Amino acid sequence: MKAWWITPGPGATGVELRETTTPEPKAGELLVRVRATSLNRGELLGGKPGAAAKPGGGECAGEVTKAGDAVTGFAAGDRVMGRCAGGFAEHSVMDAREAMRVPAGLGWEEAAATPLVFLVVYDMLVAQGHLAAGQWLLVTGVSSGVGVAALQTAKALGARVIGTSGSSDKLARLEKLGLDVGIRTRAADFHDAVLKATDGKGVNLVVNNVGGSVFAECVKSLAFEGRLATVGHMDRVLSATLDLEALHGKRLTVFGVSNRFRTAGQRAETVRGFVKDVLPFLADGRLRPVVDKAFTFDELPAAIKFMESDAQVGKIVVRV
């Protein structure tokens, strides 16, 4: 089978198309014929100098072609989506515990744009963020894949959303998805605008996609008992100063959402919560993944360059 291997670097991501052996599913795994996959910025950021190339793609949507031993609930031909190993390929392996059935109303491209961003958004907004109807959410870098999914999910939950972006055009596009307040900025200067929008109270939850350069401003923007989710570092700034007085006095909560050190069982638990609490929104049309642009399989290098240009609103998908 054909598969793209990637080498993340500090400036750009190297890509190489290889002919590889189709994987065999182990016990508890599904072999999936990939119909679409999508790009995620975290996979393409950074990378150690001299690091070896690796199979690219952390999520996909497609048809089950074979189930490993001990798999129940899935059979050949089922339409599934989820995290996977090497999604930039014609076939990929998926842990059956993390596989989700594709709702009938979603096409392959939309399904491929769903798993990672909406699962991490569920983790931030529901499982850890406890966002409730009527509360305020602030999303920095709101036009990113995670940012758009956070906006959409928050509106489905009945919350109000403030978003930051350096592009007025992107903010205008997101108004159509329910963005209540757009702040045009790439700097840590949005605190006053946030307080103005919230009658001086601040927001109940922040999703920080940008990174350390705006961390302190996010803390300043929180209301009493506010929560701050750290999910991205588009600015590549991995450290920040924490105002301990604000943390203590306002009873704030700061948390991360990386899956890097979580067990398969812990990831599967998040999937089960998502299927129960959020997947119905995708099934009945209240949520619709935003695909900015779709590329063909052979165009994957161009898709990566498009992501690195930071021009998209929502997700970038590759059809396989």
C-alpha positions in Angstrom: 0.0 0.0 0.0 1.0 3.6 -0.4 1.7 5.7 2.8 3.1 9.1 3.5 5.9 9.3 6.0 6.7 12.7 7.7 9.6 14.4 9.4 8.4 17.4 11.4 10.9 20.2 11.6 11.3 23.7 13.1 10.5 25.4 9.8 8.6 22.9 7.6 7.6 19.3 7.6 9.3 16.8 5.3 7.2 14.3 3.5 8.0 11.1 1.6 5.6 8.7 -0.2 6.6 5.0 0.4 5.3 1.6 -0.7 4.7 -0.3 2.6 3.1 -3.5 3.7 -0.6 -3.4 4.6 -0.7 -3.8 8.4 -2.5 -6.7 10.1 -4.8 -5.9 13.0 -3.8 -7.3 16.4 -6.3 -8.4 19.0 -8.6 -5.5 19.8 -7.8 -3.6 16.6 -9.6 -2.8 13.3 -8.0 -2.6 9.9 -9.6 0.3 8.1 -9.6 1.2 4.4 -9.0 4.9 4.7 -11.3 7.1 2.7 -10.2 10.4 4.2 -7.8 11.7 6.8 -7.0 15.1 8.2 -4.1 17.3 9.3 -3.4 18.2 12.9 -1.0 21.0 13.7 0.4 19.3 16.8 1.8 16.5 14.6 3.5 19.0 12.3 5.0 21.3 14.9 8.6 21.1 16.1 10.4 17.9 16.0 14.0 17.1 17.2 16.8 17.8 14.8 17.8 14.6 13.0 14.6 12.7 14.1 13.7 9.8 11.9 10.7 9.9 9.6 7.5 8.2 10.8 4.1 7.3 9.4 2.0 10.4 9.4 -1.7 10.9 10.2 -3.4 10.5 13.6 -7.0 10.2 12.6 -9.1 8.9 9.7 -12.4 7.7 8.5 -13.1 4.7 6.4 -14.5 1.2 6.1 -13.6 -1.7 8.4 -11.9 -4.4 6.2 -10.8 -6.8 9.0 -11.3 -7.1 12.8 -8.7 -8.5 15.1 -9.3 -11.1 17.7 -11.6 -10.2 20.6 -13.2 -7.3 18.7 -17.0 -7.1 19.2 -19.5 -4.6 17.8 -17.7 -4.0 14.5 -17.7 -6.0 11.3 -16.3 -5.6 7.8 -18.0 -2.8 5.9 -18.8 -0.7 8.9 -18.2 3.0 8.5 -15.9 4.2 11.3 -13.9 7.2 12.3 -11.3 7.7 15.1 -7.7 8.0 16.1 -5.4 5.7 14.2 -1.8 4.8 13.5 -0.6 6.2 10.1 -3.7 7.8 8.7 -1.9 9.2 5.7 -2.1 5.9 4.0 -4.4 3.6 2.0 -5.0 1.4 5.1 -4.6 2.1 8.8 -5.0 0.3 12.1 -7.4 1.7 14.8 -8.0 0.6 18.4 -11.5 -0.7 18.4 -12.1 1.0 21.8 -11.5 4.4 20.1 -13.5 3.7 16.9 -16.8 5.5 16.4 -19.5 4.8 13.9 -19.8 7.6 11.4 -23.3 9.2 11.6 -25.3 8.7 8.5 -25.4 12.4 7.7 -21.6 12.8 7.6 -19.5 12.3 4.4 -16.0 10.9 4.6 -14.3 14.3 4.7 -16.5 15.6 7.5 -16.0 12.3 9.4 -12.2 12.5 9.0 -12.3 16.1 10.4 -14.2 15.0 13.6 -12.3 12.6 15.9 -9.2 14.5 17.3 -10.6 18.0 17.5 -14.0 17.2 18.8 -12.6 14.6 21.3 -10.2 17.2 22.7 -12.9 19.8 22.7 -15.1 17.4 24.7 -12.3 16.9 27.1 -11.8 20.7 27.5 -15.4 21.9 27.5 -17.3 19.1 29.1 -15.2 16.5 31.0 -12.8 19.0 32.6 -14.1 22.5 31.7 -17.7 21.9 33.0 -19.0 24.6 30.6 -22.7 25.3 31.1 -25.4 27.1 29.2 -25.2 30.8 29.6 -21.5 30.8 30.6 -18.7 32.6 28.6 -15.9 30.8 26.7 -12.8 32.5 25.3 -10.9 30.8 22.5 -7.6 32.1 21.5 -6.7 31.3 17.9 -10.4 30.6 17.3 -10.0 29.8 13.5 -7.9 26.7 14.1 -9.4 23.3 13.8 -9.7 23.0 17.6 -10.8 26.6 17.9 -13.7 26.1 15.4 -14.8 22.9 17.0 -14.7 24.5 20.4 -16.9 27.4 19.1 -19.4 25.0 17.6 -19.6 22.7 20.6 -19.9 25.6 23.0 -22.8 27.1 21.1 -24.5 23.6 21.0 -24.2 23.6 24.8 -25.8 27.0 25.0 -22.7 29.0 26.0 -21.5 32.4 24.7 -18.2 32.6 22.8 -15.4 35.2 22.4 -12.7 34.4 19.9 -9.3 36.0 19.0 -7.7 35.9 15.6 -5.3 38.0 13.6 -7.7 38.0 10.6 -10.9 40.1 10.5 -12.0 37.9 7.5 -11.7 34.8 9.6 -13.7 36.3 12.4 -16.4 37.4 10.0 -16.7 33.8 8.7 -17.0 32.5 12.3 -19.8 34.9 13.1 -21.9 32.7 10.8 -21.2 29.8 13.2 -22.4 31.8 16.2 -19.2 33.7 17.4 -20.6 36.3 19.8 -17.6 38.5 20.1 -14.5 38.6 17.8 -11.3 40.3 18.8 -8.8 40.9 16.0 -5.4 40.4 17.6 -2.4 38.1 17.6 -1.0 39.7 20.8 -1.6 39.5 24.5 -3.9 42.5 24.6 -7.4 41.2 24.7 -8.1 41.4 28.4 -9.9 44.8 28.3 -12.1 43.7 25.4 -13.0 40.4 27.2 -14.0 42.3 30.4 -16.1 44.7 28.4 -18.0 41.9 26.7 -18.7 40.1 30.0 -19.7 43.2 32.0 -16.5 43.2 33.9 -16.8 39.7 35.2 -14.4 37.8 32.8 -15.0 34.4 31.2 -15.8 31.1 32.8 -13.5 29.0 30.6 -10.5 29.7 28.3 -9.3 27.5 25.5 -5.7 28.6 24.8 -4.7 27.4 21.4 -1.9 30.0 21.0 0.6 29.1 23.8 2.8 30.8 26.4 2.8 34.3 24.9 -0.9 34.8 25.8 -1.1 32.6 28.9 -0.9 35.5 31.4 -3.5 37.4 29.5 -5.8 34.4 29.6 -5.4 34.2 33.4 -6.3 37.9 33.6 -9.4 37.3 31.5 -10.9 34.6 33.8 -13.8 35.2 36.1 -14.0 33.9 39.7 -13.7 30.1 39.7 -12.7 30.3 36.0 -11.0 27.4 34.2 -8.1 27.6 31.7 -7.4 24.8 29.3 -4.0 24.7 27.6 -4.1 22.8 24.3 -1.8 24.3 21.7 1.4 26.3 21.3 1.2 27.8 17.8 3.5 30.6 19.0 6.1 27.9 20.0 6.4 29.5 23.4 6.3 26.7 26.0 6.7 28.5 29.2 4.9 31.4 30.9 4.5 33.2 34.3 1.6 32.2 36.5 0.0 34.9 38.7 -0.3 32.9 41.9 -2.3 35.7 43.6 -5.0 35.4 40.9 -4.9 31.6 41.0 -5.4 31.6 44.7 -7.8 34.6 45.1 -10.1 33.8 42.2 -10.0 30.0 42.9 -8.9 29.3 39.3 -8.3 25.9 37.7 -5.5 25.4 35.1 -5.4 22.1 33.1 -4.0 20.5 30.0 -5.5 18.0 27.6 -2.7 16.2 25.9 -3.2 12.4 25.4 0.6 11.7 25.2 0.8 10.0 28.6 -2.7 8.7 28.9 -3.4 4.9 28.7 -5.5 3.4 26.0 -8.2 2.8 28.6 -8.3 6.4 29.6 -8.5 7.6 25.9 -11.3 5.1 25.4 -13.2 6.5 28.4 -13.1 9.9 26.8 -14.5 8.4 23.5 -17.4 6.8 25.4 -18.2 10.2 27.0 -18.0 11.9 23.7 -20.3 9.3 22.0 -22.8 9.8 24.8 -22.8 13.6 25.1 -21.7 15.1 21.8 -21.9 12.6 19.0 -25.8 13.0 19.0 -25.2 16.7 18.0 -23.3 15.5 14.9 -25.9 12.8 14.2 -28.9 15.3 14.2 -27.1 18.1 12.4 -26.7 20.5 15.3 -22.9 20.2 14.8 -21.3 20.0 11.4 -17.5 19.8 11.1 -16.0 22.7 9.2 -13.7 21.6 6.4 -11.8 24.5 4.9 -10.2 22.6 2.1 -9.8 19.1 0.8 -6.8 17.7 -1.1 -6.2 14.5 -3.0 -3.9 11.8 -1.6 -1.1 12.8 -4.0 -1.5 16.5 -2.8 -0.6 15.8 0.8 2.6 17.9 0.6 0.5 20.8 -0.6 -2.0 20.3 2.2 0.8 20.5 4.7 2.1 23.7 3.2 -1.4 25.1 3.3 -1.6 24.4 7.0 1.8 25.9 7.6 0.6 29.1 5.9 -2.1 29.4 8.6 -4.7 30.4 6.0 -7.4 27.9 7.0 -10.6 28.2 9.1 -11.4 24.8 10.5 -9.9 21.5 9.2 -7.8 20.5 6.3 -8.7 17.1 4.9 -7.0 14.6 2.5 -9.1 12.2 0.4 -7.6 8.8 0.0 
